[in-house]
Structure formats: structure tokens, C-alpha cells
């Protein structure tokens, strides 16, 4: 079985994050020894949507957490049982599958109860009265299966098994005092006892010892509409076994059932299990009409494995998937500063000062003699164009240019024409809300003890935001206070003018303007030539904060 690996970019994913994950998953799957799944940690923005639709590539699946859930565990995938099966069959199923319990479902495949080995053993120990078969609605089929019996005669409309269970081990004269209509009788080869029982309008006669039943008795049974079966067991064994034909509905637990769903996190499952003492718990599939899919026990939690992930386009825990600390990180491929992701083992870590993670991914392919598919070459090229702003960003390098040229040839892509279409589609602000603008490309940075949030919006029409500016500032101030940001910045970046309007809030907002030699006017200032958060915004703010603290 192939090992599953999740390849993920950062939260609030941009085009580079999504495209790098897609391309690296294709590369990994090409090696044939793993099942690499590209995932995303947030909503796809307009630019990325345009890229994927342009090249006909499906978006990665959304992954909200990599914390282990029940679905990730190797729990017992067993078929549920019907409430009318016998205790004997249920016990045999448990022994065959090495289980302590079985989920019981109703006619709609919904959980009806749980039957445990303790329930069955308790039933064997209990002293049931001779009316147990009638009280438990035991079926004739259960009795036949339990006793390995064969049918001698059975009526078209069988009588209800509502009477007593009797063993005809006495003289016929004495039997007459006890036998009543609809009783179930166990008898041997005495014809007089058999005839008396049938004439008493019993429901079922069980003949032991596999003896041959006289034709007169068979015809009399047919005439009276009485079922006659024959078992190879002797009378003692038959009497002992027949209670095992009782349906499990008579002994199963139906109240206060504790169940888990496939989506339940393992940590939550552990907490609930610690408060109960059951050996196994049913697992329900919420996405499949609450169908019962198996059983989970404490053993499955102990033997659980960590999920495996590869991080692309980031190496900060705050930007990564929820539950990262519970995973095994196999690789990190990034072009940002080295941050605070820790690993328990040595890993493949590739970090290069280039304009795009997709440049590094493409380099890895070419270095290993691999040629990306035409679609994936286009996706990688688009990500490089996006992250370097078609080489207007100061983070872009000659390596980015060389790799883009090579990818464009494979994808048969007119770079300038495509870039104009992509930026136009991606920077349209029509219908955008302040919440969307602050979330579509947002990153958190930590400088010493200061927590800084920076959102960046690329647009060819920054004036379209004028009417929204006061609402944006109010929302930014609210989020800065809620999340503890000393500085919250919104960069409104005009790609073609190669400049950004910096909208700033937070108790250290004046320091941001000071870092750029500017003054804040209505919470903003204009910064010509500033396009990159990483290279042009974070460094001067870091220097300013550091210098002030040293003073």
C-alpha cells in the first residue's frame, strides 16, 4: 500500500502556494512509491481560479486540519448485523473476526444497538423460563440454523412461536396436563407423543436424533398446519442449544450508546473514551446517511500513525495547517526567510532566494530529468509570473526568468499576453468586501515580541477602493485588537505603477511610516517602488523596531 503524503502551501493561499503544491504532487506521484495529495488551506483567489481554469487543472482539496481523525485510523471495518440474527450466529461472527462486540442496524441501516460478547454470555448464564422463545420473537429460521435442522414439513402460513418450550420426556397421559396450543415441543421417536403434540395444536415440533418421522405424523402435521423439523442433536443438546436461537434484539444494548463519526478528532475520541468503560464503539459515516462503518476501540488509538506532510511556499507554524505539531514533516520547499517550524528528524529542506517557490519546484523537476506535463508547466509558469509580478518585484531573479522561459516553451505560452489576462482577472475588486480584501492574501510575521499582520491586494484600479477605505480601516483596527497585532498593514499594490498605498493601524502604526521616511495621513502613505512584503516591508519595520528597543 502506497504511503499517503499531503503537500500543502500556506493559509490564505496565493497562486504560488497552490501551483507549487499541485506540481510537486505530480512530481512525487511520478516516482510511483507514494500517494501525494495536493491540498489547500483556504479559499482560492480569483487569480488562482483563472490560472486553474485556463490550464484545465482541478483545484487541490481543502484540508482544514492534519490532526488525526477517526477516518485516519485502522479501525475494524466490519459489516453490521441485523437485530433478528441469533445469539449463536453473533457469537460465531465475533470469534471469527476476533471482536468483542458488533453494531446492530435497523432496516434503514441506522444504528439500532450494540451486542457484546458479555451480553451473549450473560444470556447463557441467565435462567430463562420456558416462554423465552415467544417473548423474544424467535424465528423458525433461527431455530433451524441453530439446531442444524432440516425441514420435514412446514405450513404455508406458520403458526406463531408464542407458547412454552417443552421436552416430551414423560408418558403421554402426563404430557396432556402441560401441553397447550402454540407450544414448541422437543421429542424423540415416540409416535404416540408426537401424535398427542400435533393434536394439541402446537406451533413447532422438533424431532431429535435425526430419526425418521412416520408418514402418518407428517400428514397429520400438514393437515394441522404444524411445522416439523428434525435435528441431528440428542434431546439434551437440543434443549441446551435452542436458547441460542434467540435474536440478539433481546439482549443488545440500545440506550445511551456512545458513537463516533469519521470526522471526529482522535483527541476528542480519547477524552470521551476515558469517561466510559466500553470495549468498542460504533463508527458512523455522517456523509453516507449515518451508515455504520465499523467499530473503534482504545487499541486503535494507541496504534495510530502520524500524518505525513510536505510544506511548500512557507515554513512558519502560524501560516501552516492546523495540527502541524502532530504531523511528521518530510520536506520543506520555500523561498521565504527561515522561521519557526521544528522537526523531530532530519528532513529535505530547500530554501532559495528566488521570486517564487514554483521556480524551485520546476528546478527540482529539471534537475532530476523530469519534464512537467504541458498543463503543469503552464501552472508553474503562471505562479512565477504571479509571485514576481512579471519581474517587477524586487524578489525576482535571473533564475526565475530562465525557468519561466523554459516552462513557457513547454506550455506553448505567450507570457506577456497571458500575464495581462491573469492580472486583470485576479485584481478585479468588483463585489469584494472589506473582509475578503483582508483575508485573500494575508500573512502574519513575528518580530521579537511584536506580532504583525500584512494583507496585500494587487489591483490595476486602486481608486476603486476609495469609498471602502473607512470601512477597511475600522475592520483592520477591530482585527488588530482581537488578534493582538501591534501593526496591521494593508498593501494596495498597483502592479504596473510599481507602487503601494500602505494602510496601517495598530499602536505601533507610526513606526511603519517612520521606517519608510513617510508621515501617516488618514492611516496611510504612498510607497513608490514597494511591491514585496518579504523584501521591502518586513526588513525596514524589523530594523525600526529593533533600533527603538535598543534605545
N, C-alpha and C positions, 0 to 999 in steps of 0.2 A: 504494500500500500504506500502510495506516494505521501511524503510529508507535506502538510499544508503550511504555507507561509503567506502572511499578509504584508503587502507592500503599500505603505501609506505616506502621503505628504502631510502637511500641517493643517491645523484648524483654519477655517475661513479660507479654503484653498484658492490659489490663483491658477493661471494656466500652466505655469511651470511645474507646480506641485502635482496637478492632475496628470499632465502629459508624461512627466518623469516616471510616475508610478505605473502608468499603462505600458510604457516602453520597456521598463525594467522587468515587468512581469512577463512580457513577451520574450524577452531575452532569457530569463530564468526558466520559463517553460520549455524553451527550445533546447535546454540541456537534458530534458527528459526525466530527471530524477526527483523533481519536486512539483507540487501543485501550487503555483504562485498566483495569488488573487490580488489584483489591484483594488484598493479601497479609497474612499474619500471620507473626510471628517466633517463635511459641511456641504452647504448648497453650492451648486456650480454657478459661477457668474455668467453674465451674458457673453463675454468674450470667449470663455472656455466652451460654452454651449455652441457658439458659432464655429469654433475650431472642430469640435467633435462631429457636428452635423456636416461640415464642409468635407471632411475626410471619411465620413461614414463609419465612425468608431463609437461603440457603446460607452457610456459613462461608467466609471467604477461604481461598485455598490457602496451604499452608505454604511459606515461602521461607527456606531455610537460609543462602543467600549470594547476593549480587549480583555476585560475581566472575564474569567471563566463563567460560563452559564451551564445549565443542566445539559443543553444540547451538545456541548463540547465533551461531555463525559461518556465513558464507555459503559453506560448503564445497561441493565438487562432488557434487551428488545424482545419482548415475548408477546405472543398473541393472547388477548384477553379471552375469558371464558364466559359461557352463558350461565345464568343462575340455575338452570334446570339440570345441569350435569351432576352426576352422582359424586358422593364423597370419595368413592373408590377411584374414579377417573381423575378427580382433582389431585388426590394423593399420588397417583402414578405420574401425573404431569410434573408435580413438584420434585419427585425423586429423579425423574428423567432429566430435568433441567437444573437440578441442584438448587432449588428455590425453597424459600420458607413461606412464601405467600403468593397469591395470584389475584390480579384485579378481575372483577366481575362486571360485565356490561349488560345494559338492557337492550331492547330491540332497536333502539336508535343509536347504539354504540356509545352511549354515555355511561359514565361510571355509576354503577349501582351499589357496589360494596367491595369489600376485601375479604377473602378467605385465607386463613393462615393454617400452617401445619398444627398449631396449638388448638385452633378451632376444631379441626378434624379429630385430633387425638382426644380432645375433651369430649367430643361426641361419642367416641368409642367407649370412654370410661363412664359416661353418664348412664344411669339406669333408666332407659326409656320404657314406657308402658307399651302394651301390645297394640295401641292405637297409633303408633308413631308414623306408619306409612300413610294413613289417612290424614293425619294432622299436618304432615309436611308436603302433601300433594305429590307424593312419589309417583312417577310414571311407570307404566308397564315396560317401556323401553329400558329404563334404568335397571329394573329388576332383571330383565333378560340379560343385559350386558354384565351386571354384577355376578349373576349366577352362572354365566356361560351357558345359558339355557337355550333350548330350541323350542319352537312353537309347535304344539300338537294341533291345536285348533284355536282360532281367535275370531271373535264375533265382529261383524261389520261395524257395530256400534258397541264398543266395550263398556262394561259397567264401571262406575266409579270405584276407586280403591279406597273407600271411606270406612270400611269396617275394621274389625280386630284382626290381628295376626295370630293364627292358631296352628299348633302342631298336633296332628291327629295320631296320638300315641296311646290312645285308650280304646276300650270297647265301644262299638257304635252306639250302644244304649246310653253310655255315659256322655259321648260326644254331643248327643242331641240336646243335652242340658245347656251347652255353651255356645254352640254354633248359631250364627244369625245371618240375616241377609247382608250381602256385600262384604262378608269377611274374606280374608285371604288365608288359604289353608296350605300347610305343608304336609304331605303324606307320602307313604311308601306305596307298596304294590297291592295293598288290601282293597279288593274291588268293592266290598261292602261299605268300607269307609269312604271310598271315592264317590260311590253312588249316593250315599247319605249327604255328603257335602254338596254335590251338584243339586240334589233335590231341595237343599236348603237355600238355593238361590244365592250362593256365594258369588264374588266377583272374579276370583282367580284361584286356580288350583295348581300347586307346584308339586310335581311328582319327582321324588329324589332317586338317586342311584341309577339314573338313566334306564329305568325299567320300561318295558314295552307296555303301553296303555291299551287295554282291551277296546275293541271296536265299539262295543255297546256303550262304554263310558264316553268315548269320543263322540258318538252320535247323540248321546244324551246331553253332552256339553254343548254341541252345536244347536240342539233343539232349545236349550235353555238360554243360549247366548252367553255362555260362560267360557272364559279363556282358560286353556290348559297348556302348561309348559312343562318341559322335562329338563332337569339339571343332572349333570354327572356327579354332583356332590352328594355325600350322605346327608342324613337328616340333621345331624349336629352341625356340620359345616354349613349347610344351607341356612340353618337358623342363625348362626353366627354372622354369616356374610350378608344376609338380606338387608340388615340395617345400613349397610354401606351403600345401598341404592338410594338412600335419602338424598334429595337435591341439596346442593350447597347453599341455596337460598335460605334453608332452615337454620344454618349455623353461621353464615357470613356476617361480618360487621357492616352496618350501614350508617351509623350515627357518628358525628364528629370526625369524619375522615380527613386526614391531612394529605393534601396533594401538592405537587409542584408542576410548573409548566416548563416547557423547553427554554423559555426566555428567562427564567428565574436565575439570578446570580448565585454562584456557589457559596459566597459568603453569607447570603441571606438564608440559603438552604441549611448551612451549618448551624446558624442561630436557631432556626425552627426545630431542627432535629435534636438539638441539645435540650429542648424543653419537652420532648416527648420520648417515649421508650419503644416505639415500634421498630421492627427489624427492617421493613421495606415500606416504600411509599410509592403510590401511583404517579406516573408522569403523564401530563396532559398536553396535547398539541392544540394550543389556542387557535392556530391558523387553519386547523383542519376540523372544525366543528367540535372542538373539545374532545377529540378522539383520544382514547387511552393508548399510549405507545410503548409503555414498559413500566419497569419498577426500578427505583433507586434506593440504595442503602448506604450506610456510613462507609462501607468498604470502597465504594466508587469515589467518594470524596477524598479518601486517603490516597488512592492510586491515580489521582488526576494529574494530567500533564500541563505544563505551561504552553500558552500560545506563542508562536514564533513570528517575529515581525522584522521587517527591514524598513528603516526610515529614510525617506528621500526629501530633499529640499528643506530640512530643518534638523536641529539637534538640541532643541530646548524643550524641557519637560512641559512647560506651560503651553507650548504650541502643539504638543503631540496628543495622541489619542488617550482618552480616559482609561486608567488601569495599566498604563505603561510599566509601572513598577512591578507588576505581577507577570510580565512577559519575559521571554528570552529574546533579546535584541541580537540579531545575527549580523547585520550590516548597517552602516550609515553612509549615505552619499549626499554631500551637501556643498554649498558654495558660500555659506554664511560663517560668521565667527564661531569658534568652538565654545559651546556653552556648558550646560549642566546635566546632560544625560549620562547616567552611570550604567556600567555593565558589570556582570559578575565574571565574565570570561573575556579573553582577548577576542576582538572581532575585526572584520574588514571595515576600515574607516577610510573613506576617501573624501578629502576636502580640498577643493582647489579654488584659487582666486579668479574665477571666471564669472561671466554675467548671468549664467543660467545653469541649473542642475542638469537640464536636458543636454547641455553641451558635454557634461561629464558622462552621462548615460550613453550618448552617441559615441564618445571616445572609447568607452569600455567595449561596445559592440565592435567597433573597427579594430581595436587592439587585439581582439580575440577572433578575428577573421570572420565576423558575422556581419551580414548586410541586413538592415532593417527592411521590413516589408514596405511597399510604396506608401500605404496608409500611415504606417507608424513613422516613416521618415518625414512625412508631411506634418504629423502631430509634433514630432520633436522640433522640426524647423519652426513651426508656429510658436512653440514655447520659447525658443531662443529669441525670436522676433519680439515676443511679448515682454520677456524679462529684461531685454536690453533696450527696449523701446526703439527697435530697429537701429541699434548702436548709438542712440542719442544719450543713453545712460552712461555715466562715468564708470560704471562697473563692467561695461563691455570690454572685451579684449580681442586681440587678433585671433586667438584660438576660437572664440565664438564665431568670428567671421569665416574662418576656414571650415569649421564644422558645418555651419549653415549652408555654405556654398555646396558642400558635398551632399548634404541631405536634400537640398533643393533640386539637385540633378537627379537623385533617385526618385523624388516625388514629382518631378516634372513641374516645378512650382515657379511662377513668376513672383519673386519675393516682394518687389515694390507694390505691385497691384494687389497681391494678397494682403500685405500689411495694411494698406489703406482701407480695404474692406473690413478687415478684422478689427482695427482700431475704431472705425466708425460704428460697427456693431457693438463693440464692447464698451464704448464710452458714452453711449446714449443714456441720458439721465431722465428720459421721459417716463413718468409714472413712478419714479423712485421716491421712497420715503426717507426721512432722516435716519430711521432705524436701519434700513437697508444700506445706506451710504456708509454708516459707521461700522457695518459688520462684514461687507463683501470682501474687504482686503485689510484685515486688522491683525496687528501683531503686538505682543507685549514684550518689553525689554526691561531687564533689571540692572540698574547701575548702582552698585553698592547697596544702600538700603532704599533707594528710590525706585518705585515701580512706574514705568512709563508706557502708555498705550499710544500707538500710532496707527491711524487708519489712513489709507491712501486711495484716492479716487482719480482715475485718469479720465480726462474729458477733452474733447475738441471745442466745447462750448461752456466754459466755466461761468459765463454770465447767467446761464440758465438757473444757477443756484442762488441768485441774489434774493429772491423772495422767500427762500427757505432758510437763509442764514441764521436768523434769530432763533428759529426752532432747533436748528442744528446745535447752536451754542448751548441752549437750555438743556438739550438731551445729553450733550457732552459733559456739562457740569454735573448733571444727575448721575451719570455713569462713573465719573471720576470719584465722586463721593462714595457711591455704593461699593466700588471695587478697589478703593484705596490707591488711585493713581495720583502721584504728586504732579504729573504732567500728562495731559491728554491732547494729542495733536491730530488734526485732520489736514492732510495734504491734498489740496485740489491742484492736480498736476496737469498742465497743458503740454501735451507731448510735443507739439510742433513749435510752440513758442519756447520750449525748453525752460520752463519756469514753474514754480508752485506758489500758490497762496497758502500760507500757513495759518490755520485757525487753531488757537491754543487756549486751553482752560487748565485750571489746577492751581494750587497755591504756589507752585514754582514757575508759573507761566511767564513771568517777566524775564526769568533766566534764559528761556528759549530765544526770545527776541535779542537778548544781550549776546547770546552765543553767535548770532548771525550779524551783530552790529546794527540791529534794527530796533524800532520802537513799536510797541503794540498799539494799534488803533482799532477800536471796536473788536478786540480779541484776535486781531490778525495782522499779518505783514506779508509783503510780497518778496519772494526769494528767487531772483533770476538765476538760472543755471542749476537750480536744485531739483533733482529728479529722483534720487535714491535715498531711501530711509537708512539703509545699512551703511552707505559710504559717505553720505553728505549730511545726514541729520543726527544719527546716534553719536558719531565721534565728537562733533563740536559741543553737543549737550553734555557728553561724558566729561570732556575737558573742563567745561564751565563749572559743573557740579563738583568735580574733584578739586579745582582751584579754590572754590568758595569754602569747602570743608577744611582745606589745609590752612586757610586764613583764620 
